[in-house]
Amino acid sequence: QVQLVESGGGLVQAGDSLRLSCAASGHTFSSYGMGWFRQAPGKEREFVASISVPGGRTYYADSAKGRFTISRDNAKSTVYLQMNSLRPEDTAIYYCSAGFTVSAYQGGYKYWGQGTQVTVSS
């Protein structure tokens, strides 16, 4: 069992930056690929970024490329999502996930956090 707790969300203005954190506990963090997904009001949850077990491979949705950076600190059992140049369309609940995958497919992830709200005003 893995417990995931996200933090770092908030209300920011367009163009600002935020760094989301996801702290994992309960099992061997370094065994899992980690992903970030988001769900905007009235929309389905979508892939944002993922990172491989050693942390050497990262993957991004087109909407995140060039603006967001995913990273992980295995010693701290934490994965991060640095978000720069935020836009109103980035407004969503952001979820952290863990699984034996780095896929953009949600079903590949076994564990999920409760989410953290990110709101970007124009």
Biopython code that builds the backbone (N, CA, C, O; Angstrom):
import numpy as np
from Bio.PDB.StructureBuilder import StructureBuilder

atoms = [
    (1, "GLN", "N", (0.838, -1.197, 0.000)),
    (1, "GLN", "CA", (0.000, 0.000, 0.000)),
    (1, "GLN", "C", (0.874, 1.249, 0.000)),
    (1, "GLN", "O", (1.885, 1.313, 0.700)),
    (2, "VAL", "N", (0.480, 2.222, -0.779)),
    (2, "VAL", "CA", (1.196, 3.496, -0.863)),
    (2, "VAL", "C", (0.195, 4.616, -0.603)),
    (2, "VAL", "O", (-0.886, 4.645, -1.193)),
    (3, "GLN", "N", (0.557, 5.521, 0.269)),
    (3, "GLN", "CA", (-0.258, 6.706, 0.506)),
    (3, "GLN", "C", (0.423, 7.899, -0.146)),
    (3, "GLN", "O", (1.631, 8.094, -0.008)),
    (4, "LEU", "N", (-0.357, 8.682, -0.850)),
    (4, "LEU", "CA", (0.157, 9.856, -1.555)),
    (4, "LEU", "C", (-0.565, 11.102, -1.076)),
    (4, "LEU", "O", (-1.794, 11.130, -1.011)),
    (5, "VAL", "N", (0.197, 12.129, -0.741)),
    (5, "VAL", "CA", (-0.390, 13.384, -0.268)),
    (5, "VAL", "C", (0.201, 14.537, -1.063)),
    (5, "VAL", "O", (1.401, 14.808, -1.003)),
    (6, "GLU", "N", (-0.666, 15.208, -1.807)),
    (6, "GLU", "CA", (-0.239, 16.358, -2.597)),
    (6, "GLU", "C", (-0.308, 17.640, -1.773)),
    (6, "GLU", "O", (-1.090, 17.753, -0.828)),
    (7, "SER", "N", (0.521, 18.592, -2.152)),
    (7, "SER", "CA", (0.490, 19.913, -1.542)),
    (7, "SER", "C", (1.056, 20.915, -2.537)),
    (7, "SER", "O", (1.647, 20.542, -3.550)),
    (8, "GLY", "N", (0.864, 22.197, -2.229)),
    (8, "GLY", "CA", (1.456, 23.235, -3.052)),
    (8, "GLY", "C", (0.509, 23.950, -3.989)),
    (8, "GLY", "O", (0.896, 24.905, -4.662)),
    (9, "GLY", "N", (-0.735, 23.493, -4.038)),
    (9, "GLY", "CA", (-1.694, 24.176, -4.890)),
    (9, "GLY", "C", (-2.079, 25.530, -4.313)),
    (9, "GLY", "O", (-1.719, 25.866, -3.185)),
    (10, "GLY", "N", (-2.811, 26.297, -5.100)),
    (10, "GLY", "CA", (-3.253, 27.595, -4.627)),
    (10, "GLY", "C", (-3.812, 28.432, -5.751)),
    (10, "GLY", "O", (-4.021, 27.960, -6.868)),
    (11, "LEU", "N", (-4.052, 29.700, -5.423)),
    (11, "LEU", "CA", (-4.577, 30.673, -6.381)),
    (11, "LEU", "C", (-3.442, 31.580, -6.833)),
    (11, "LEU", "O", (-2.797, 32.239, -6.017)),
    (12, "VAL", "N", (-3.205, 31.608, -8.134)),
    (12, "VAL", "CA", (-2.140, 32.445, -8.684)),
    (12, "VAL", "C", (-2.669, 33.187, -9.899)),
    (12, "VAL", "O", (-3.766, 32.912, -10.385)),
    (13, "GLN", "N", (-1.880, 34.121, -10.376)),
    (13, "GLN", "CA", (-2.248, 34.857, -11.582)),
    (13, "GLN", "C", (-1.570, 34.234, -12.801)),
    (13, "GLN", "O", (-0.563, 33.536, -12.684)),
    (14, "ALA", "N", (-2.140, 34.498, -13.952)),
    (14, "ALA", "CA", (-1.551, 34.021, -15.192)),
    (14, "ALA", "C", (-0.102, 34.499, -15.295)),
    (14, "ALA", "O", (0.202, 35.662, -15.027)),
    (15, "GLY", "N", (0.781, 33.589, -15.684)),
    (15, "GLY", "CA", (2.196, 33.893, -15.797)),
    (15, "GLY", "C", (3.009, 33.524, -14.565)),
    (15, "GLY", "O", (4.238, 33.474, -14.618)),
    (16, "ASP", "N", (2.331, 33.267, -13.467)),
    (16, "ASP", "CA", (3.018, 32.886, -12.227)),
    (16, "ASP", "C", (3.475, 31.432, -12.274)),
    (16, "ASP", "O", (3.193, 30.694, -13.219)),
    (17, "SER", "N", (4.187, 31.053, -11.223)),
    (17, "SER", "CA", (4.684, 29.680, -11.091)),
    (17, "SER", "C", (4.185, 29.059, -9.794)),
    (17, "SER", "O", (3.888, 29.758, -8.825)),
    (18, "LEU", "N", (4.102, 27.746, -9.795)),
    (18, "LEU", "CA", (3.787, 26.976, -8.603)),
    (18, "LEU", "C", (4.588, 25.689, -8.646)),
    (18, "LEU", "O", (4.894, 25.173, -9.721)),
    (19, "ARG", "N", (4.925, 25.175, -7.479)),
    (19, "ARG", "CA", (5.544, 23.862, -7.405)),
    (19, "ARG", "C", (4.667, 22.957, -6.544)),
    (19, "ARG", "O", (4.466, 23.210, -5.356)),
    (20, "LEU", "N", (4.161, 21.920, -7.154)),
    (20, "LEU", "CA", (3.389, 20.924, -6.431)),
    (20, "LEU", "C", (4.324, 19.838, -5.913)),
    (20, "LEU", "O", (5.310, 19.475, -6.555)),
    (21, "SER", "N", (3.987, 19.337, -4.742)),
    (21, "SER", "CA", (4.735, 18.234, -4.154)),
    (21, "SER", "C", (3.784, 17.081, -3.875)),
    (21, "SER", "O", (2.596, 17.277, -3.619)),
    (22, "CYS", "N", (4.329, 15.893, -3.930)),
    (22, "CYS", "CA", (3.553, 14.697, -3.605)),
    (22, "CYS", "C", (4.441, 13.809, -2.739)),
    (22, "CYS", "O", (5.426, 13.242, -3.211)),
    (23, "ALA", "N", (4.075, 13.700, -1.472)),
    (23, "ALA", "CA", (4.843, 12.889, -0.535)),
    (23, "ALA", "C", (4.231, 11.493, -0.464)),
    (23, "ALA", "O", (3.023, 11.335, -0.290)),
    (24, "ALA", "N", (5.085, 10.493, -0.600)),
    (24, "ALA", "CA", (4.632, 9.103, -0.579)),
    (24, "ALA", "C", (5.078, 8.405, 0.695)),
    (24, "ALA", "O", (6.150, 8.682, 1.233)),
    (25, "SER", "N", (4.254, 7.512, 1.157)),
    (25, "SER", "CA", (4.618, 6.719, 2.329)),
    (25, "SER", "C", (3.968, 5.352, 2.222)),
    (25, "SER", "O", (3.012, 5.164, 1.469)),
    (26, "GLY", "N", (4.484, 4.414, 2.969)),
    (26, "GLY", "CA", (3.846, 3.119, 3.069)),
    (26, "GLY", "C", (4.519, 2.005, 2.300)),
    (26, "GLY", "O", (4.287, 0.833, 2.600)),
    (27, "HIS", "N", (5.332, 2.322, 1.335)),
    (27, "HIS", "CA", (5.993, 1.255, 0.587)),
    (27, "HIS", "C", (7.237, 1.829, -0.061)),
    (27, "HIS", "O", (7.605, 2.970, 0.215)),
    (28, "THR", "N", (7.870, 1.083, -0.891)),
    (28, "THR", "CA", (9.117, 1.502, -1.517)),
    (28, "THR", "C", (8.830, 2.470, -2.656)),
    (28, "THR", "O", (8.476, 2.069, -3.765)),
    (29, "PHE", "N", (8.991, 3.739, -2.358)),
    (29, "PHE", "CA", (8.704, 4.786, -3.329)),
    (29, "PHE", "C", (9.493, 4.586, -4.611)),
    (29, "PHE", "O", (8.969, 4.759, -5.711)),
    (30, "SER", "N", (10.734, 4.226, -4.458)),
    (30, "SER", "CA", (11.617, 4.153, -5.622)),
    (30, "SER", "C", (11.265, 3.003, -6.569)),
    (30, "SER", "O", (11.867, 2.880, -7.635)),
    (31, "SER", "N", (10.309, 2.169, -6.197)),
    (31, "SER", "CA", (9.892, 1.068, -7.061)),
    (31, "SER", "C", (8.863, 1.499, -8.093)),
    (31, "SER", "O", (8.598, 0.771, -9.049)),
    (32, "TYR", "N", (8.282, 2.677, -7.906)),
    (32, "TYR", "CA", (7.134, 3.080, -8.700)),
    (32, "TYR", "C", (7.439, 4.210, -9.667)),
    (32, "TYR", "O", (8.166, 5.152, -9.352)),
    (33, "GLY", "N", (6.859, 4.086, -10.860)),
    (33, "GLY", "CA", (6.763, 5.248, -11.716)),
    (33, "GLY", "C", (5.732, 6.188, -11.119)),
    (33, "GLY", "O", (4.785, 5.747, -10.468)),
    (34, "MET", "N", (5.915, 7.477, -11.337)),
    (34, "MET", "CA", (5.033, 8.472, -10.752)),
    (34, "MET", "C", (4.442, 9.345, -11.849)),
    (34, "MET", "O", (5.099, 9.667, -12.838)),
    (35, "GLY", "N", (3.191, 9.716, -11.647)),
    (35, "GLY", "CA", (2.532, 10.555, -12.636)),
    (35, "GLY", "C", (1.764, 11.685, -11.987)),
    (35, "GLY", "O", (1.380, 11.611, -10.820)),
    (36, "TRP", "N", (1.547, 12.724, -12.757)),
    (36, "TRP", "CA", (0.651, 13.814, -12.381)),
    (36, "TRP", "C", (-0.470, 13.873, -13.423)),
    (36, "TRP", "O", (-0.231, 13.843, -14.631)),
    (37, "PHE", "N", (-1.678, 13.956, -12.918)),
    (37, "PHE", "CA", (-2.858, 14.123, -13.755)),
    (37, "PHE", "C", (-3.622, 15.328, -13.242)),
    (37, "PHE", "O", (-3.365, 15.805, -12.137)),
    (38, "ARG", "N", (-4.558, 15.825, -14.037)),
    (38, "ARG", "CA", (-5.381, 16.936, -13.577)),
    (38, "ARG", "C", (-6.791, 16.790, -14.114)),
    (38, "ARG", "O", (-7.030, 16.163, -15.147)),
    (39, "GLN", "N", (-7.721, 17.390, -13.378)),
    (39, "GLN", "CA", (-9.113, 17.376, -13.787)),
    (39, "GLN", "C", (-9.705, 18.760, -13.623)),
    (39, "GLN", "O", (-9.823, 19.274, -12.510)),
    (40, "ALA", "N", (-10.073, 19.350, -14.733)),
    (40, "ALA", "CA", (-10.701, 20.661, -14.729)),
    (40, "ALA", "C", (-12.211, 20.496, -14.549)),
    (40, "ALA", "O", (-12.752, 19.427, -14.835)),
    (41, "PRO", "N", (-12.892, 21.539, -14.081)),
    (41, "PRO", "CA", (-14.340, 21.449, -13.895)),
    (41, "PRO", "C", (-15.055, 21.052, -15.183)),
    (41, "PRO", "O", (-14.862, 21.667, -16.232)),
    (42, "GLY", "N", (-15.874, 20.027, -15.086)),
    (42, "GLY", "CA", (-16.647, 19.591, -16.232)),
    (42, "GLY", "C", (-15.885, 18.785, -17.254)),
    (42, "GLY", "O", (-16.416, 18.460, -18.316)),
    (43, "LYS", "N", (-14.649, 18.462, -16.946)),
    (43, "LYS", "CA", (-13.831, 17.708, -17.907)),
    (43, "LYS", "C", (-13.321, 16.422, -17.274)),
    (43, "LYS", "O", (-13.347, 16.250, -16.056)),
    (44, "GLU", "N", (-12.861, 15.532, -18.127)),
    (44, "GLU", "CA", (-12.299, 14.285, -17.628)),
    (44, "GLU", "C", (-10.863, 14.519, -17.150)),
    (44, "GLU", "O", (-10.186, 15.463, -17.557)),
    (45, "ARG", "N", (-10.437, 13.623, -16.277)),
    (45, "ARG", "CA", (-9.063, 13.715, -15.784)),
    (45, "ARG", "C", (-8.105, 13.406, -16.927)),
    (45, "ARG", "O", (-8.341, 12.495, -17.721)),
    (46, "GLU", "N", (-7.014, 14.180, -17.003)),
    (46, "GLU", "CA", (-6.072, 14.033, -18.103)),
    (46, "GLU", "C", (-4.646, 13.957, -17.589)),
    (46, "GLU", "O", (-4.316, 14.455, -16.513)),
    (47, "PHE", "N", (-3.821, 13.321, -18.391)),
    (47, "PHE", "CA", (-2.404, 13.168, -18.087)),
    (47, "PHE", "C", (-1.690, 14.508, -18.197)),
    (47, "PHE", "O", (-1.982, 15.314, -19.081)),
    (48, "VAL", "N", (-0.747, 14.733, -17.280)),
    (48, "VAL", "CA", (0.087, 15.927, -17.325)),
    (48, "VAL", "C", (1.555, 15.557, -17.547)),
    (48, "VAL", "O", (2.197, 16.046, -18.476)),
    (49, "ALA", "N", (2.072, 14.688, -16.680)),
    (49, "ALA", "CA", (3.490, 14.322, -16.771)),
    (49, "ALA", "C", (3.727, 13.038, -15.993)),
    (49, "ALA", "O", (2.941, 12.668, -15.120)),
    (50, "SER", "N", (4.834, 12.358, -16.327)),
    (50, "SER", "CA", (5.221, 11.176, -15.574)),
    (50, "SER", "C", (6.738, 11.056, -15.560)),
    (50, "SER", "O", (7.434, 11.659, -16.378)),
    (51, "ILE", "N", (7.230, 10.271, -14.620)),
    (51, "ILE", "CA", (8.662, 10.111, -14.453)),
    (51, "ILE", "C", (8.956, 8.664, -14.086)),
    (51, "ILE", "O", (8.224, 8.044, -13.315)),
    (52, "SER", "N", (10.037, 8.136, -14.652)),
    (52, "SER", "CA", (10.383, 6.734, -14.460)),
    (52, "SER", "C", (10.976, 6.494, -13.074)),
    (52, "SER", "O", (11.241, 7.425, -12.314)),
    (53, "VAL", "N", (11.174, 5.215, -12.775)),
    (53, "VAL", "CA", (11.643, 4.824, -11.446)),
    (53, "VAL", "C", (12.985, 5.453, -11.097)),
    (53, "VAL", "O", (13.093, 6.062, -10.033)),
    (54, "PRO", "N", (14.017, 5.339, -11.937)),
    (54, "PRO", "CA", (15.264, 6.011, -11.546)),
    (54, "PRO", "C", (15.177, 7.518, -11.699)),
    (54, "PRO", "O", (15.996, 8.255, -11.150)),
    (55, "GLY", "N", (14.177, 7.974, -12.450)),
    (55, "GLY", "CA", (14.024, 9.404, -12.657)),
    (55, "GLY", "C", (14.681, 9.914, -13.917)),
    (55, "GLY", "O", (14.716, 11.119, -14.168)),
    (56, "GLY", "N", (15.206, 8.988, -14.718)),
    (56, "GLY", "CA", (15.914, 9.430, -15.904)),
    (56, "GLY", "C", (15.037, 9.729, -17.099)),
    (56, "GLY", "O", (15.468, 10.414, -18.026)),
    (57, "ARG", "N", (13.796, 9.220, -17.095)),
    (57, "ARG", "CA", (12.903, 9.433, -18.223)),
    (57, "ARG", "C", (11.671, 10.200, -17.758)),
    (57, "ARG", "O", (11.037, 9.857, -16.761)),
    (58, "THR", "N", (11.360, 11.227, -18.498)),
    (58, "THR", "CA", (10.176, 12.025, -18.193)),
    (58, "THR", "C", (9.303, 12.150, -19.437)),
    (58, "THR", "O", (9.793, 12.114, -20.566)),
    (59, "TYR", "N", (8.020, 12.295, -19.207)),
    (59, "TYR", "CA", (7.054, 12.372, -20.294)),
    (59, "TYR", "C", (6.060, 13.476, -19.962)),
    (59, "TYR", "O", (5.703, 13.688, -18.803)),
    (60, "TYR", "N", (5.625, 14.169, -21.001)),
    (60, "TYR", "CA", (4.732, 15.309, -20.777)),
    (60, "TYR", "C", (3.595, 15.320, -21.799)),
    (60, "TYR", "O", (3.755, 14.911, -22.949)),
    (61, "ALA", "N", (2.458, 15.797, -21.341)),
    (61, "ALA", "CA", (1.387, 16.129, -22.268)),
    (61, "ALA", "C", (1.822, 17.342, -23.082)),
    (61, "ALA", "O", (2.645, 18.140, -22.631)),
    (62, "ASP", "N", (1.274, 17.474, -24.262)),
    (62, "ASP", "CA", (1.644, 18.611, -25.107)),
    (62, "ASP", "C", (1.387, 19.931, -24.392)),
    (62, "ASP", "O", (2.141, 20.889, -24.563)),
    (63, "SER", "N", (0.336, 19.986, -23.597)),
    (63, "SER", "CA", (-0.025, 21.217, -22.898)),
    (63, "SER", "C", (0.997, 21.593, -21.833)),
    (63, "SER", "O", (1.066, 22.748, -21.412)),
    (64, "ALA", "N", (1.793, 20.612, -21.395)),
    (64, "ALA", "CA", (2.761, 20.848, -20.322)),
    (64, "ALA", "C", (4.189, 21.038, -20.832)),
    (64, "ALA", "O", (5.035, 21.579, -20.120)),
    (65, "LYS", "N", (4.454, 20.609, -22.029)),
    (65, "LYS", "CA", (5.817, 20.673, -22.555)),
    (65, "LYS", "C", (6.329, 22.109, -22.603)),
    (65, "LYS", "O", (5.652, 23.016, -23.086)),
    (66, "GLY", "N", (7.537, 22.285, -22.092)),
    (66, "GLY", "CA", (8.160, 23.601, -22.107)),
    (66, "GLY", "C", (7.785, 24.493, -20.949)),
    (66, "GLY", "O", (8.428, 25.518, -20.724)),
    (67, "ARG", "N", (6.741, 24.117, -20.200)),
    (67, "ARG", "CA", (6.311, 24.938, -19.070)),
    (67, "ARG", "C", (6.398, 24.190, -17.742)),
    (67, "ARG", "O", (6.710, 24.789, -16.713)),
    (68, "PHE", "N", (6.125, 22.890, -17.760)),
    (68, "PHE", "CA", (6.117, 22.096, -16.538)),
    (68, "PHE", "C", (7.330, 21.172, -16.502)),
    (68, "PHE", "O", (7.819, 20.724, -17.540)),
    (69, "THR", "N", (7.803, 20.898, -15.297)),
    (69, "THR", "CA", (8.903, 19.964, -15.116)),
    (69, "THR", "C", (8.579, 19.022, -13.971)),
    (69, "THR", "O", (8.288, 19.461, -12.858)),
    (70, "ILE", "N", (8.629, 17.728, -14.244)),
    (70, "ILE", "CA", (8.424, 16.723, -13.200)),
    (70, "ILE", "C", (9.785, 16.233, -12.735)),
    (70, "ILE", "O", (10.705, 16.057, -13.533)),
    (71, "SER", "N", (9.897, 16.017, -11.436)),
    (71, "SER", "CA", (11.138, 15.496, -10.880)),
    (71, "SER", "C", (10.803, 14.675, -9.649)),
    (71, "SER", "O", (9.687, 14.734, -9.133)),
    (72, "ARG", "N", (11.781, 13.910, -9.183)),
    (72, "ARG", "CA", (11.548, 13.106, -7.992)),
    (72, "ARG", "C", (12.800, 13.071, -7.140)),
    (72, "ARG", "O", (13.923, 13.131, -7.641)),
    (73, "ASP", "N", (12.580, 12.971, -5.839)),
    (73, "ASP", "CA", (13.657, 12.820, -4.874)),
    (73, "ASP", "C", (13.378, 11.524, -4.118)),
    (73, "ASP", "O", (12.566, 11.495, -3.194)),
    (74, "ASN", "N", (14.053, 10.467, -4.516)),
    (74, "ASN", "CA", (13.770, 9.170, -3.906)),
    (74, "ASN", "C", (14.145, 9.134, -2.432)),
    (74, "ASN", "O", (13.537, 8.396, -1.657)),
    (75, "ALA", "N", (15.127, 9.914, -2.041)),
    (75, "ALA", "CA", (15.527, 9.949, -0.634)),
    (75, "ALA", "C", (14.427, 10.552, 0.233)),
    (75, "ALA", "O", (14.294, 10.208, 1.407)),
    (76, "LYS", "N", (13.645, 11.447, -0.351)),
    (76, "LYS", "CA", (12.551, 12.086, 0.384)),
    (76, "LYS", "C", (11.199, 11.477, 0.034)),
    (76, "LYS", "O", (10.167, 11.906, 0.550)),
    (77, "SER", "N", (11.207, 10.476, -0.845)),
    (77, "SER", "CA", (9.943, 9.845, -1.282)),
    (77, "SER", "C", (8.950, 10.882, -1.765)),
    (77, "SER", "O", (7.774, 10.849, -1.403)),
    (78, "THR", "N", (9.424, 11.785, -2.569)),
    (78, "THR", "CA", (8.597, 12.906, -3.020)),
    (78, "THR", "C", (8.777, 13.125, -4.519)),
    (78, "THR", "O", (9.884, 13.033, -5.051)),
    (79, "VAL", "N", (7.682, 13.411, -5.172)),
    (79, "VAL", "CA", (7.720, 13.801, -6.574)),
    (79, "VAL", "C", (7.187, 15.227, -6.676)),
    (79, "VAL", "O", (6.291, 15.625, -5.932)),
    (80, "TYR", "N", (7.749, 15.979, -7.601)),
    (80, "TYR", "CA", (7.405, 17.388, -7.741)),
    (80, "TYR", "C", (6.884, 17.668, -9.151)),
    (80, "TYR", "O", (7.178, 16.953, -10.109)),
    (81, "LEU", "N", (6.107, 18.730, -9.228)),
    (81, "LEU", "CA", (5.699, 19.256, -10.525)),
    (81, "LEU", "C", (5.905, 20.765, -10.473)),
    (81, "LEU", "O", (5.125, 21.484, -9.848)),
    (82, "GLN", "N", (6.948, 21.235, -11.123)),
    (82, "GLN", "CA", (7.200, 22.665, -11.235)),
    (82, "GLN", "C", (6.415, 23.185, -12.423)),
    (82, "GLN", "O", (6.582, 22.714, -13.548)),
    (83, "MET", "N", (5.563, 24.156, -12.164)),
    (83, "MET", "CA", (4.701, 24.705, -13.208)),
    (83, "MET", "C", (5.013, 26.185, -13.386)),
    (83, "MET", "O", (4.842, 26.986, -12.468)),
    (84, "ASN", "N", (5.467, 26.525, -14.563)),
    (84, "ASN", "CA", (5.794, 27.911, -14.899)),
    (84, "ASN", "C", (4.842, 28.444, -15.961)),
    (84, "ASN", "O", (4.154, 27.686, -16.645)),
    (85, "SER", "N", (4.822, 29.741, -16.077)),
    (85, "SER", "CA", (3.986, 30.393, -17.099)),
    (85, "SER", "C", (2.562, 29.858, -17.078)),
    (85, "SER", "O", (2.004, 29.487, -18.110)),
    (86, "LEU", "N", (1.994, 29.826, -15.899)),
    (86, "LEU", "CA", (0.658, 29.247, -15.746)),
    (86, "LEU", "C", (-0.391, 30.056, -16.501)),
    (86, "LEU", "O", (-0.297, 31.277, -16.631)),
    (87, "ARG", "N", (-1.384, 29.336, -16.989)),
    (87, "ARG", "CA", (-2.477, 29.919, -17.775)),
    (87, "ARG", "C", (-3.804, 29.602, -17.101)),
    (87, "ARG", "O", (-3.895, 28.636, -16.344)),
    (88, "PRO", "N", (-4.817, 30.388, -17.361)),
    (88, "PRO", "CA", (-6.138, 30.069, -16.782)),
    (88, "PRO", "C", (-6.603, 28.652, -17.113)),
    (88, "PRO", "O", (-7.283, 28.021, -16.304)),
    (89, "GLU", "N", (-6.250, 28.154, -18.273)),
    (89, "GLU", "CA", (-6.672, 26.799, -18.657)),
    (89, "GLU", "C", (-5.939, 25.703, -17.882)),
    (89, "GLU", "O", (-6.267, 24.524, -18.015)),
    (90, "ASP", "N", (-4.956, 26.084, -17.080)),
    (90, "ASP", "CA", (-4.298, 25.113, -16.201)),
    (90, "ASP", "C", (-5.089, 24.905, -14.907)),
    (90, "ASP", "O", (-4.747, 24.042, -14.099)),
    (91, "THR", "N", (-6.125, 25.682, -14.718)),
    (91, "THR", "CA", (-6.952, 25.545, -13.517)),
    (91, "THR", "C", (-7.556, 24.149, -13.460)),
    (91, "THR", "O", (-8.228, 23.710, -14.393)),
    (92, "ALA", "N", (-7.307, 23.461, -12.355)),
    (92, "ALA", "CA", (-7.770, 22.074, -12.212)),
    (92, "ALA", "C", (-7.377, 21.569, -10.836)),
    (92, "ALA", "O", (-6.627, 22.215, -10.105)),
    (93, "ILE", "N", (-7.897, 20.409, -10.504)),
    (93, "ILE", "CA", (-7.390, 19.650, -9.370)),
    (93, "ILE", "C", (-6.277, 18.763, -9.914)),
    (93, "ILE", "O", (-6.466, 18.034, -10.888)),
    (94, "TYR", "N", (-5.130, 18.834, -9.280)),
    (94, "TYR", "CA", (-3.969, 18.064, -9.717)),
    (94, "TYR", "C", (-3.784, 16.858, -8.798)),
    (94, "TYR", "O", (-3.757, 16.983, -7.573)),
    (95, "TYR", "N", (-3.660, 15.697, -9.419)),
    (95, "TYR", "CA", (-3.529, 14.451, -8.699)),
    (95, "TYR", "C", (-2.177, 13.807, -8.952)),
    (95, "TYR", "O", (-1.668, 13.814, -10.072)),
    (96, "CYS", "N", (-1.615, 13.259, -7.910)),
    (96, "CYS", "CA", (-0.400, 12.480, -7.982)),
    (96, "CYS", "C", (-0.780, 11.002, -8.047)),
    (96, "CYS", "O", (-1.775, 10.588, -7.451)),
    (97, "SER", "N", (0.004, 10.212, -8.765)),
    (97, "SER", "CA", (-0.301, 8.798, -8.895)),
    (97, "SER", "C", (0.982, 7.980, -8.916)),
    (97, "SER", "O", (2.054, 8.482, -9.255)),
    (98, "ALA", "N", (0.850, 6.715, -8.548)),
    (98, "ALA", "CA", (2.002, 5.810, -8.509)),
    (98, "ALA", "C", (1.616, 4.470, -9.101)),
    (98, "ALA", "O", (0.510, 3.976, -8.878)),
    (99, "GLY", "N", (2.530, 3.884, -9.855)),
    (99, "GLY", "CA", (2.270, 2.580, -10.442)),
    (99, "GLY", "C", (3.503, 2.038, -11.135)),
    (99, "GLY", "O", (4.531, 2.709, -11.224)),
    (100, "PHE", "N", (3.383, 0.817, -11.622)),
    (100, "PHE", "CA", (4.497, 0.213, -12.347)),
    (100, "PHE", "C", (4.392, 0.602, -13.822)),
    (100, "PHE", "O", (4.303, -0.244, -14.711)),
    (101, "THR", "N", (4.405, 1.902, -14.039)),
    (101, "THR", "CA", (4.202, 2.449, -15.368)),
    (101, "THR", "C", (4.639, 3.897, -15.395)),
    (101, "THR", "O", (4.796, 4.532, -14.352)),
    (102, "VAL", "N", (4.834, 4.416, -16.597)),
    (102, "VAL", "CA", (4.990, 5.861, -16.792)),
    (102, "VAL", "C", (4.037, 6.293, -17.902)),
    (102, "VAL", "O", (4.237, 7.319, -18.552)),
    (103, "SER", "N", (3.013, 5.499, -18.101)),
    (103, "SER", "CA", (2.060, 5.726, -19.177)),
    (103, "SER", "C", (1.180, 6.945, -18.929)),
    (103, "SER", "O", (1.029, 7.403, -17.797)),
    (104, "ALA", "N", (0.612, 7.450, -19.992)),
    (104, "ALA", "CA", (-0.389, 8.503, -19.887)),
    (104, "ALA", "C", (-1.772, 7.922, -19.584)),
    (104, "ALA", "O", (-2.735, 8.659, -19.376)),
    (105, "TYR", "N", (-1.853, 6.597, -19.562)),
    (105, "TYR", "CA", (-3.113, 5.922, -19.302)),
    (105, "TYR", "C", (-3.349, 5.806, -17.807)),
    (105, "TYR", "O", (-2.540, 5.222, -17.086)),
    (106, "GLN", "N", (-4.474, 6.371, -17.336)),
    (106, "GLN", "CA", (-4.732, 6.419, -15.900)),
    (106, "GLN", "C", (-4.826, 5.031, -15.274)),
    (106, "GLN", "O", (-4.430, 4.822, -14.128)),
    (107, "GLY", "N", (-5.354, 4.095, -16.046)),
    (107, "GLY", "CA", (-5.559, 2.762, -15.490)),
    (107, "GLY", "C", (-4.285, 2.037, -15.116)),
    (107, "GLY", "O", (-4.323, 1.028, -14.412)),
    (108, "GLY", "N", (-3.161, 2.545, -15.582)),
    (108, "GLY", "CA", (-1.896, 1.914, -15.254)),
    (108, "GLY", "C", (-1.377, 2.257, -13.874)),
    (108, "GLY", "O", (-0.421, 1.646, -13.396)),
    (109, "TYR", "N", (-2.001, 3.229, -13.233)),
    (109, "TYR", "CA", (-1.542, 3.682, -11.924)),
    (109, "TYR", "C", (-2.417, 3.078, -10.834)),
    (109, "TYR", "O", (-3.645, 3.098, -10.912)),
    (110, "LYS", "N", (-1.758, 2.544, -9.823)),
    (110, "LYS", "CA", (-2.471, 1.823, -8.779)),
    (110, "LYS", "C", (-2.881, 2.726, -7.619)),
    (110, "LYS", "O", (-3.922, 2.504, -7.001)),
    (111, "TYR", "N", (-2.088, 3.719, -7.326)),
    (111, "TYR", "CA", (-2.331, 4.559, -6.154)),
    (111, "TYR", "C", (-2.513, 6.011, -6.569)),
    (111, "TYR", "O", (-1.867, 6.500, -7.495)),
    (112, "TRP", "N", (-3.414, 6.690, -5.856)),
    (112, "TRP", "CA", (-3.744, 8.076, -6.162)),
    (112, "TRP", "C", (-3.810, 8.892, -4.891)),
    (112, "TRP", "O", (-4.212, 8.399, -3.837)),
    (113, "GLY", "N", (-3.409, 10.151, -5.005)),
    (113, "GLY", "CA", (-3.597, 11.086, -3.913)),
    (113, "GLY", "C", (-4.980, 11.704, -3.967)),
    (113, "GLY", "O", (-5.780, 11.394, -4.850)),
    (114, "GLN", "N", (-5.250, 12.578, -3.015)),
    (114, "GLN", "CA", (-6.576, 13.198, -2.913)),
    (114, "GLN", "C", (-6.703, 14.442, -3.781)),
    (114, "GLN", "O", (-7.806, 14.948, -3.989)),
    (115, "GLY", "N", (-5.593, 14.931, -4.280)),
    (115, "GLY", "CA", (-5.603, 16.073, -5.183)),
    (115, "GLY", "C", (-5.353, 17.391, -4.477)),
    (115, "GLY", "O", (-5.604, 17.540, -3.281)),
    (116, "THR", "N", (-4.851, 18.341, -5.249)),
    (116, "THR", "CA", (-4.644, 19.698, -4.754)),
    (116, "THR", "C", (-5.137, 20.678, -5.818)),
    (116, "THR", "O", (-4.872, 20.507, -7.008)),
    (117, "GLN", "N", (-5.852, 21.697, -5.373)),
    (117, "GLN", "CA", (-6.482, 22.624, -6.309)),
    (117, "GLN", "C", (-5.486, 23.676, -6.778)),
    (117, "GLN", "O", (-4.784, 24.290, -5.975)),
    (118, "VAL", "N", (-5.439, 23.869, -8.075)),
    (118, "VAL", "CA", (-4.670, 24.950, -8.678)),
    (118, "VAL", "C", (-5.654, 25.831, -9.437)),
    (118, "VAL", "O", (-6.387, 25.359, -10.306)),
    (119, "THR", "N", (-5.660, 27.113, -9.096)),
    (119, "THR", "CA", (-6.530, 28.065, -9.774)),
    (119, "THR", "C", (-5.678, 29.200, -10.322)),
    (119, "THR", "O", (-4.925, 29.840, -9.587)),
    (120, "VAL", "N", (-5.805, 29.440, -11.614)),
    (120, "VAL", "CA", (-5.031, 30.477, -12.275)),
    (120, "VAL", "C", (-5.994, 31.547, -12.783)),
    (120, "VAL", "O", (-6.847, 31.278, -13.629)),
    (121, "SER", "N", (-5.850, 32.739, -12.267)),
    (121, "SER", "CA", (-6.733, 33.835, -12.686)),
    (121, "SER", "C", (-6.092, 34.615, -13.828)),
    (121, "SER", "O", (-4.869, 34.689, -13.947)),
    (122, "SER", "N", (-6.939, 35.187, -14.654)),
    (122, "SER", "CA", (-6.439, 35.936, -15.822)),
    (122, "SER", "C", (-6.212, 37.394, -15.490)),
    (122, "SER", "O", (-5.794, 38.166, -16.354)),
]
sb = StructureBuilder()
sb.init_structure("model")
sb.init_model(0)
sb.init_chain("A")
sb.init_seg("    ")
for serial, (resi, resn, name, xyz) in enumerate(atoms, 1):
    if name == "N":
        sb.init_residue(resn, " ", resi, " ")
    sb.init_atom(name, np.array(xyz, "f"), 0.0, 1.0, " ", f" {name:<3s}", serial, name[0])
structure = sb.get_structure()
